[in-house]
Each structure stands twice: as structure tokens, then as C-alpha cells.
Amino acid sequence: MAKLTSYQKDLIKSLKDPCEAAAYLNAAIEEGDRAVFLLALRNVAEANGGMAAVAEKTKLSRESLYRMLSKKGNPEIKSLIILLHTMGLRLSVEAETHVCAAA
């Protein structure tokens, strides 16, 4: 594993809190870049014990998890839901604010 920077250590520590992790992932989604979201998911997985521990909890192989969360990863919705659930998170959909205000 690569040596973690001070910032990275602090980030991983803060992402152990599911509320912090949810806000972090939502911010990554707002970026609109799949690679940014997958990096955020990797960081949250690291905060939850690392890839090996998360793979064991999800019953996914470690290799599949690494591939799924790689820069070019393309996780299936089922795998994403399982992964998030294992880390104390869930996937949800919200209407955009301007759409709800117009109704």
C-alpha cells in the first residue's frame, strides 16, 4: 500500500463516520466525474478497514472490488448497493431543487 500523507490520514479518519462519508460521496457525485466518485468510494472503503476487509464483508472477491473501484471501473448497481450497505450507507435519488420548486 502507498504511504499515506497527513491529509490522507485525516481524510480516512473522518470517513469512518458514515455521515461524513455520505457527505463526501455526495460531493463527489456532484462533480459529475465517475473517476472522482470511484476514488471517493475507494477512500471510504479504506476508512472501513481497507479493500480486503470490505471485500470479505460484501462477499465480493478482493480482485472484483479493486476492479470495480478502479479509475476505469464500472460497478453494477447491485454491487454498488451491497458495497454502500456494508459501509453503513445507502443509495438514494432526489429530485433536483428547481424541479420540485416548479411543481
N, C-alpha and C positions, 0 to 999 in steps of 0.2 A: 504494500500500500504506500502511496506517496506521502511524504511528510506533510502534515497539516500546518498551515500558517496560523498565527494567532487569531486572525479574523475567522478563518475556517473553524477553528476550535470553538470560538464563541458562537458562531452560527449553529454548529452541530449541537452545542449545549442548549441553545434556545429552542431548537427544533424538536427537542424531546417533549416539549409542551404541545399537545395536539392543537390547541388554539393558535399558537404561534405558527405551527406547521401549516394549518389551514390558511392562515393569512398569507404566508409565504407562497404557498401553491397558487392561491387565487391571484396574487400579484404576478406570478409567472405566467398564468393563463392570460392575464390582461395584456401581457407583452405581445401575444399573438404569434409566438415563435415556438414551434414544437420542441426544438432543441433546448430552449430555455426551460420549458416545462419539464422535460426529461431530466435535465441537470438538477432542477429543484427536487424532483422525485428521488433522484439518487442521494441528494443531501438529506432528505427526510428519512430515507432508508438507512443511511449511515447513522443518523441520530437514534434509530430504533434498533441498534445492535449490529448494524452492518449487513451486507448482502447475504452472507451465509445464514445469519440468524433470521432475517426476513424471509429468505427462501425456504427455510425449514418451517416457519410459521404458516406460510402461504401454500406449502406443499408443491411449490414450483421448483424446478431444478435451478441451482445457482447460475448455471450457464444461460438458461432461459431468461432469468431475471436480469443478468448482465446485458444480454442481447436486447431485451425489451426496453431497458433504460439507457441504451447506448445513444450516441448522438443521432444515429440514423434509425433508432428503434421506432417501432410502430405497434404499441401494445394493443391487444384486443380489449374490447370494453369489459369482457368477463374477467380477464386478468387484472385490468386496472382496478376494477371494483374490489376484487379479492385483496389486492395489494393495499389499497387505501383502507379497507376494513381492518386488515391486520395491524395497521398503524394507528388505529383509533380514529379514522377519518371516513368520510363518505362523499360520493359524487352527487351533486345536485345541479339543477338547472333553474335559472332565474330569468324572468323577463327583463329586457333592458328597461331602464328607468323611463326613458322617453316614450316607450310603447305603453307602459302602464298609465302614465300621466295623461295620455291622449284618450284612453278608454273611458 
